[in-house]
Amino acid sequence: MRTPFPLPPAPVASTPEEYLTRQDAAEYLKLSASHLAKLAVTGGGPLMCRLGRAVRYRRRDLDAWASAGACRSTSEAA
């Protein structure tokens, strides 16, 4: 039996998402882990994932947060 339309292609296997601990994320961003912890409480930091009691950061969220703060001079608002 023929289908009246072609079937969609099979999904391509993607690479798994990389999750970093707070310490690893801080090293990646060249910040202290305590600064990331403070940002997690007060807001304004990178997106984080709660896995039970553990906090993890996706590398793409860290990159997006760092890029959002880019500016050309110290007088520009981030």
Protein Blocks (a to p, Z undefined) as FASTA:
>chain_A
ZZfbdcddddddddddddddfklmmmmnopafklmmmmmmngoiacdddehjbccddfkl
mmmmmmmmgcfbfkbcZZ
